Amino acid sequence: MRKLLVADDDHNIRMLLRHVLTKEGFQVIEASDGRDATDKMKETTIDLAIVDVMMPHIDGLELCEYIRKTYDIPIILVTARQQLSDKEQGYLRGTDDYVTKPFEPEELLFRINALFRRYSIASQDIIRLNRLVIDRKNYEITDGEQILLLPVKEFELLAQLAKYPGRLFSRGELIELVWGVDYQGDDRTVDVHIKRLRERFVDYQDDFNIRTVRGIGYKVEVSK
């Protein structure tokens, strides 16, 4: 079930969107202001953010900029402002779409589904392990606060396992997929790299773990 963040200081708007979006099969995470929204995003994986521009503490434009720098998810800004300059500021801060109040809930649903279709095409190189986001294209891993850079083979090994959570890979398969069919070394090199990965991500055991299946190989299990 996809999780949508609704950040708006208007309780009635949040209640309306929760009703509409839940009915469509989404899980709604509510935030009453920008500060609350950043806290909620650190606690759970969000798939799309709906952000009101006018909010206390951290306004919607600041929140939009923070989300764009920290997470790779679609953003929809919601505002009562209709001036072109306001929309320009929203897009400059990183929003994907812009909805002006008052709006029809059906229109918002159309835009949400369109963004998910667009992002599904672009996200083939993005793998999520709860807080961790693996960017295969740029060889980067982020936890929402910092970028974690790994040696190439460690990165490729983790990405290969994480792309198919729950699937068991033998050492031989991992050698071929990560090191190539012409690799001449011992397949125990997989064990060495797995050990290093476990050491690197010891603080992320609540997000995922690499399980050893004795005599066969490894698989990634993602925490619920």
N, C-alpha and C positions, 0 to 999 in steps of 0.2 A: 504494500500500500504506500503510495507516494505521500510524503509529508509536505504540507504547505505552511509557510510562516505567514501569518497575518499580523502586521505591525500597524496599529492604529490606536490613538488615544480615545477614540469614540467607541464606547462600549456597544452602542446600537449597531454600528457598522460591523464590528467584530462578530456580534451575535448573528447578524444577517448572513455574513460570509461563511461563518461556521455552519449554519443551517444549509445553505446552498451547496457548499463544497463537500460537506460530509455526505449529503444525499447523492452526490456524484461519485462517491467512493474514495475521496481523499481524506487523509488525517490532517486535522487543522491544529497547528500550534499557535497560540495567541500571545501577543506581546503588546503591552499598553503604551510603550514608548521605545525610543531607539536603544536606550541602555538595556532595557528588559530584553529587547530583540537580540542584542549581541550575546547576552547571557544564555538565552534559549538556544542559540545556534551552537554554542560551545557544549551544550548538554546533549544535543541530539542531531542527527543528520537531517538536513533540510534539502528538499528537492527543488523548491521554487519559493521565492519571497514576494509577497504583495505588501508594498510599503507606502504608507501615507506620508506626504511631504511634510505637513505641519504637525510636528510632535515635540513634546518637551524633552529636555536633557540632551538628546542627540536627535536632530531632525532627520527627515527622510532622505535628504540629499547627502548628508554625512553618512547615514547608514548605508545608502546605496553605494557610495564610494568605498566604504569599509567592506561590504559584501563582495564587490567586484575585485578588490585587491586580495581578498582572503579565500573566497570560495568560487567554484566554477558552477554556478547555478543561474537559471533565468531570474530576472527581476522585473516586476511590474510596479511602476510608480502610480499612486492614486492621489489626485489633488483636485481642489476646487478651482485652481488657477487655470485659465485658458489661454493666456498670452503665449505667443510663440517663443519669447525669450525664456519663459519658465520651462517650457518643454526642452528648449536647447540646453538649459542647465541640467535637466534630468539626464539627457542623453550624454552630455559631457561627463557626468559623474558615473556613467556606466549602466544605466537602465536599458533593458531590452525593449520595453514597451511602456506606454503611457496611457492612462485612463482618466478621464475628467469626470468629476462628480457634477450632477447625479448620473449614475450609470445603471444600465440594466445588468443584473447578475448573469444573464445568458451571454451578454457580450464579453464579460470578464471570462467566462468559461471558454468561449471561442478562442480568446487570446491565450489563455493558459494552455489549452490543447495544442494550439499552433506553436507555441514556444517549446513545448515538450517534443513535438515532431522535429523542430529545427535542431534542438539540442541533442536528440537521439542520433542524428547524423554526425554531429561534431564530437560526440562523446565516446566514439569507439576506442579512442586512445586514453580514455579516463576510466580508472578503476577505483571504486570506493570500498574502504574497509572501515566503516563507521567514521571516526574522526579523520582517518587518513585518506588522502586522495592521491592516487598514483597517476602521474601524467607521463604516459609512455612516449609521447612525442618529444617532450622536452627533458626527459630523464630526471624528473623532479618528484619529490614526495612532500606533501604539506599536511600539517595537522590542524590547520586553521590559524595557527599563530606563527609558525616558522617553517622554513623550507629545509627539508632533510636531503642531503646529497649523499649518494652511495656510490661505491665503485661499480663499474658498468655491469659486471657479471652478477654481483649481488642484486643489483636493481632488476636485471632481466630475469633472474631466478624468482625473485619475489613477485614480479609482475606476471610471470607465467603461471605461478601457483594461484595468485589472487584473481586472475581472470576467470578461473573455473573453481570457485569455492566449493569444497566438499568432494572434489574429484581427486582420486588417488593417482599420482604419477610415480612410475618406477624411476630408479636412478638412471637407468639406460635412456628412458624417454626424456628426462630432463637434460641429460648430456647432449642428446641430439638436438633438442629444441633450443638450448641456451648456448652450448659450446660448439655445436655443429657436428655433422656426421663424420667429419675428418679428424675429430679430436682424438689424440693418441694417448692421453693421460688416463689415470685410474679414475673410475667412476666414484671413488670415495671423495673426490674433490667436491662432490655435491654435499656430502656430510659436513665438510669444513665450512662451506659457504652457508649452509643452514645454521650451523652453530653461531656464525658471525651475525646472521640476521636475527636470531633469537636474542643475542646479547644487545644488539642495537635497539631492538624494539621491546625490551623487557618492561618498559613503562606503558606499553600499549596492549597488555594482555587482556584488558577489558574490551578491546576492539576486535582482536583476532589472535589466533595462535597457529603455529605450524606444528601439525601432529605427525609423529613418526609412526608408520605402520611397519612393524618389525619384519625384516627380511624382504621388504618390497620397496618402500619409498616414503613419499611425503604428500601431505595435502594441507591446504589452508582451511581452517574453520573460522567463520565469522560469527562473532557474538551477536545475539539478538538484542 
